[in-house]
């Protein structure tokens, strides 16, 4: 990544924060890892948010209440607020400093306009504790959190115990979605076969599948990350196989119609996600599907799995 200039560099209570300019435009980096860039942040955020939102809407009613874990750039909240059915969105991020810096240096991601939106509630704290203690129920839960790295703040948010509790905070027909880290076309197996896979995509999928009836992996290429990036969407269903298949390969027109119904400015307001893109996201290649089938690990409090990227 070609560094053009450093716009701001600091450390919060939780992490190193750098806002730099590269060949990808303005770029947010935490603890040395790219989080989003001006060139392609919309790819990540639209991919994370809209499949889950319209999955809920496909059952006949648009989502009204949404929880976001993490999301410090405010771009995830920006995408949620495009949905005119949304009445309340709660975003809980551990690091107030990164939110304030993103407002100042990356206003295009959402900025004060999003933070001050009447439907939005911004909480600075632990998303894990918030979900455990809230009495509120949400139509969609979106986890835009840091990767499960050892000693990192996000590991508890990837465990079976957390997913089991999150399920109780979903309304009937509710949808849970999380970012799931690297999802390279060629899996990142370490050279020494005695060492574990560097990715956590499969364990996250497996763990959600142990709690929900359906856990659907999908992925997209994000150039500024230098790799494909994975996501997992989970929900309950009376017909898990049928729901999974119909949502993996729906009609393009159905997705576009749902977006036009849901989004205040229609499907044309999105830069990346639409019906054709949806089918591409969920069409995971044969070799990668076979790879996912070989990994049976599940993430628990007592047996966490860390990403060694």
Secondary structure, 3 states (H helix, E strand, C coil): CCEEEEEEEEECCCCEEEEEEECCEEEEEECCEEEEECCCHHHHHHHHHHHHHHHHHCCCCCCCEEEEEECCCCHHHHHHCCECCCCEEEEEECCHHHHHHHHHHCHHHCHHHHHCCCCEEEEECCHHHHHHHCCCCEEEEEEECCCCCCCCCCHHHHCHHHHHHHHHCEEEEEEEEEEEEECCCCCCCCCCCCCCCCCCHHHHHHHHHCCCCEEEEEEEEEHHHCEEEEEEEEECCCCHHHHHHHHHCCCHHHHHHHHHHHECCCHHHCCCCCHHHHHHHHCCCHHHHHHHHHCCCCCCCCCCCCCCC
